Amino acid sequence: MDTRTIHDLIQSGLPDAEIVVEGADGVHFEARVVSPAFAGKLPLARHRMVYATLGEHMGNAIHALSLRTLTPEEAAKG
């Protein structure tokens, strides 16, 4: 698994999102996902939305994924 594939999988499920994925070892990754679809949702619900885009890759090809999920307004605040 690589960062580009993870980015593309998330983008396919959350097409309006701005996504940055990092992770050099091929199994541990960090992603920052900014999407208006997260508005009004608790962090757990946001994470579930991202995990849903990755499907069977979670726990298999992707051993660990640290997520930061923000709305555009939250991201603008820094």
C-alpha positions as CSV (number, residue, x, y, z in Angstrom):
1,M,0.0,0.0,0.0
2,D,1.2,3.5,-0.7
3,T,0.1,7.1,0.1
4,R,-1.2,7.8,-3.4
5,T,-3.5,4.7,-3.3
6,I,-4.9,5.7,0.1
7,H,-5.4,9.2,-1.1
8,D,-7.3,8.0,-4.2
9,L,-9.5,5.6,-2.2
10,I,-10.5,8.4,0.2
11,Q,-11.0,10.8,-2.7
12,S,-13.3,8.4,-4.5
13,G,-15.5,8.1,-1.4
14,L,-15.3,11.8,-0.4
15,P,-14.9,13.6,-3.7
16,D,-15.1,17.1,-2.2
17,A,-12.3,16.4,0.4
18,E,-8.9,17.9,0.6
19,I,-6.6,15.0,1.5
20,V,-3.0,14.7,2.6
21,V,-1.6,11.2,3.3
22,E,1.9,10.5,4.7
23,G,3.6,7.3,5.6
24,A,7.0,6.1,4.4
25,D,7.0,2.5,5.7
26,G,4.1,1.1,3.7
27,V,1.9,0.0,6.6
28,H,1.6,3.0,9.0
29,F,0.0,6.1,7.6
30,E,-1.3,9.5,8.7
31,A,-4.1,11.3,6.9
32,R,-5.5,14.8,7.1
33,V,-9.0,14.9,5.5
34,V,-10.9,18.2,5.2
35,S,-14.4,17.9,4.0
36,P,-17.7,19.8,4.3
37,A,-19.4,16.4,4.7
38,F,-18.0,16.3,8.3
39,A,-20.1,19.3,9.4
40,G,-22.2,18.4,12.4
41,K,-20.6,15.0,12.9
42,L,-18.6,13.8,15.9
43,P,-15.0,12.7,15.4
44,L,-15.9,9.0,15.5
45,A,-18.5,9.4,12.8
46,R,-16.0,11.3,10.6
47,H,-13.4,8.5,11.1
48,R,-16.0,5.9,10.1
49,M,-16.7,7.8,6.9
50,V,-13.0,7.7,6.0
51,Y,-12.7,4.1,7.0
52,A,-15.7,3.2,4.8
53,T,-13.8,4.6,1.8
54,L,-10.9,2.2,2.5
55,G,-13.0,-0.9,2.9
56,E,-11.1,-4.2,3.2
57,H,-7.7,-2.4,3.1
58,M,-8.1,-1.4,6.7
59,G,-6.5,-3.9,8.9
60,N,-5.0,-5.7,5.9
61,A,-2.8,-3.7,3.6
62,I,-3.2,-0.7,5.9
63,H,-2.0,-1.8,9.3
64,A,-2.5,1.6,11.0
65,L,-4.0,4.9,10.0
66,S,-3.9,8.0,12.1
67,L,-6.7,10.4,11.1
68,R,-7.3,14.1,11.5
69,T,-10.7,15.0,10.1
70,L,-11.8,18.6,9.8
71,T,-14.5,20.7,8.2
72,P,-13.2,23.5,6.0
73,E,-14.1,26.0,8.7
74,E,-12.1,24.1,11.3
75,A,-9.1,23.8,8.9
76,A,-9.2,27.6,8.3
77,K,-8.9,28.2,12.0
78,G,-5.6,26.4,12.0
